Amino acid sequence: MKFMLMLTILTCLTFACMATATEQMDDWNGDATPLSGSMFPYPANYAVQYIPAMDYNLERVEFFAGASTFMDDDQYTVQIMGDFDGQPDGVPIASAVHPMLDSDPAMFQGTDFDEPVYMIADQVYWVIYFAMPWSPFSAAIEGDLYTTMSSGDQIHWDPSNDQTWMALFWGEPTGVAVEAVSFSEVKNLFQ
């Protein structure tokens, strides 16, 4: 009986020691110099192709963003969609609405998804970004270009010029390492 109790405690300790910290999983021009003086037009609906380099649980996407100088109660929406024939498939896998901080200059801002999204390495996804019209454009002066589409109605997508988007992806790697706990350490708890 004592052995079963110790085995149960060992199992619980093992799961309790798992690393669950959110970390930066991807970076789109995060250290680049932001584009200044350029604003999103109306409507400001964009889809950006995303191909993760590794499997991970995506928890949050932050865009380099600032509030609109012409609108009140600024917010932006980020959605994750799959790919169908080279464009967003129209079915949100996840969605988050971020009430934008009125910051000058702009900064990275974002809100966690309600549930993490399991991202599969080398699979094509689309990050849908509904920005506030007349807010600072979320791009760098120069850097990596990302395949971009735009939309007037958030449904039909048209190819657009590739952009130097500035975004950060936060999440948790799959295959999380477990901290080793020896049987003797658990046994010592009962002595």
C-alpha positions in Angstrom: 0.0 0.0 0.0 2.8 2.4 0.9 4.5 1.5 -2.4 1.3 2.4 -4.4 1.1 5.7 -2.5 4.7 6.6 -3.3 4.2 5.6 -6.9 1.1 7.9 -7.2 3.0 10.8 -5.6 6.0 10.2 -7.9 3.6 10.4 -10.9 2.0 13.6 -9.7 5.4 15.2 -9.0 6.5 14.3 -12.5 3.6 16.0 -14.2 3.8 19.0 -11.8 7.4 19.5 -12.9 6.7 19.8 -16.6 7.7 23.1 -18.1 4.7 25.1 -19.3 6.2 28.5 -19.9 5.2 30.4 -23.0 8.1 31.3 -25.1 8.7 33.2 -28.4 8.4 30.6 -31.1 8.7 32.7 -34.2 9.7 36.3 -35.2 8.7 38.3 -38.2 11.2 41.3 -38.3 10.9 41.8 -34.5 14.2 43.7 -34.3 13.7 45.7 -37.5 13.1 49.4 -37.7 9.4 50.1 -38.0 7.9 51.8 -41.1 6.7 55.2 -40.0 4.3 57.6 -41.6 2.4 54.8 -43.4 -1.1 53.9 -42.2 -3.6 51.1 -42.9 -6.2 52.1 -45.5 -9.9 51.4 -45.1 -10.8 48.5 -45.0 -7.7 47.0 -43.4 -8.1 43.3 -43.9 -5.0 41.2 -44.5 -4.0 37.5 -44.7 -0.4 36.6 -44.3 0.9 33.1 -45.1 2.6 31.3 -42.2 4.6 28.1 -42.4 5.9 27.1 -39.0 9.4 25.6 -38.8 8.4 23.3 -35.9 5.4 21.7 -34.3 4.2 23.8 -31.4 1.1 25.1 -29.5 0.5 28.7 -30.6 -1.0 30.8 -27.8 -0.6 34.4 -29.0 0.3 36.5 -32.0 1.5 40.1 -31.5 1.6 42.6 -34.3 3.6 45.8 -34.1 0.6 48.1 -33.7 -0.6 51.5 -32.5 -4.0 53.1 -32.1 -5.7 55.0 -34.9 -5.7 58.7 -34.7 -9.2 58.9 -36.2 -11.1 56.2 -34.4 -12.2 55.5 -30.8 -12.1 52.2 -29.0 -9.4 50.8 -31.2 -9.0 47.1 -31.5 -7.6 44.6 -33.9 -8.5 40.9 -34.6 -6.2 38.1 -35.4 -7.4 34.8 -36.7 -5.6 31.6 -37.8 -7.0 29.8 -40.8 -5.9 26.8 -42.9 -5.0 26.9 -46.6 -7.2 26.0 -49.5 -5.7 26.4 -53.0 -3.2 29.0 -52.0 -5.5 31.3 -49.9 -7.3 31.3 -46.5 -9.9 28.5 -46.3 -12.4 30.7 -44.5 -12.7 28.7 -41.4 -11.1 30.3 -38.3 -9.1 27.8 -36.2 -8.6 30.5 -33.5 -9.5 34.1 -33.1 -8.5 36.8 -30.6 -9.6 40.5 -30.4 -7.1 42.8 -28.9 -8.1 46.2 -27.4 -5.2 48.3 -28.7 -3.2 50.4 -26.3 -3.0 54.0 -27.3 0.8 54.0 -27.6 3.0 56.5 -29.3 5.2 55.2 -30.8 3.5 51.9 -31.7 4.7 48.6 -30.0 4.1 44.9 -30.1 0.6 44.2 -28.9 -1.6 41.0 -28.7 -4.1 38.9 -26.8 -4.0 35.2 -26.1 -6.3 32.9 -28.0 -9.0 31.2 -25.9 -7.3 27.9 -26.6 -3.8 27.2 -28.0 -3.6 26.2 -31.6 -1.5 23.1 -32.5 0.7 24.2 -35.4 2.3 21.5 -37.6 5.7 22.1 -39.1 5.8 22.9 -42.8 2.0 23.1 -43.1 0.6 26.3 -44.7 -1.6 28.5 -42.4 -2.8 32.0 -42.8 -2.6 34.7 -40.1 -5.6 36.9 -40.7 -5.1 40.5 -39.4 -8.0 42.9 -39.3 -6.2 46.1 -38.3 -7.8 49.5 -37.5 -8.0 51.8 -40.5 -5.6 54.7 -40.3 -3.4 53.1 -37.6 0.3 52.6 -38.1 1.2 50.0 -40.7 2.6 46.9 -39.0 5.7 46.6 -41.2 9.4 47.3 -41.1 11.5 49.6 -43.3 13.3 46.5 -44.6 13.5 42.9 -43.7 11.9 39.5 -44.5 9.0 39.6 -46.9 5.8 37.6 -46.2 3.2 36.5 -48.8 0.2 38.7 -48.3 -3.4 38.9 -49.5 -5.9 41.7 -48.9 -9.7 41.7 -48.7 -12.5 44.3 -48.9 -15.1 42.0 -47.2 -12.9 39.6 -45.0 -14.1 36.7 -47.2 -12.7 37.1 -50.7 -8.9 37.4 -50.8 -6.8 39.0 -53.5 -3.0 38.8 -53.9 -1.2 41.8 -52.6 2.4 42.9 -52.5 4.5 40.9 -50.1 5.1 42.9 -47.0 7.8 43.2 -44.3 5.3 42.4 -41.5 6.4 42.8 -37.9 4.9 40.1 -35.7 5.9 37.8 -32.8 4.5 34.3 -32.2 4.3 33.0 -28.7 3.5 29.4 -27.6 4.8 26.2 -26.1 6.9 23.6 -27.9 5.5 20.1 -28.2 7.5 17.3 -26.6 8.0 19.3 -23.4 10.9 18.2 -21.3 10.2 16.7 -17.9 12.3 17.5 -14.9 13.8 14.2 -13.4 12.5 13.2 -10.0 14.1 10.1 -8.5 12.2 7.5 -6.5 14.6 8.1 -3.6 13.6 11.8 -3.5 9.9 10.8 -3.2 10.8 8.1 -0.6 12.6 10.7 1.5 9.3 12.7 1.8 7.9 9.8 4.0 10.9 9.4 6.3 
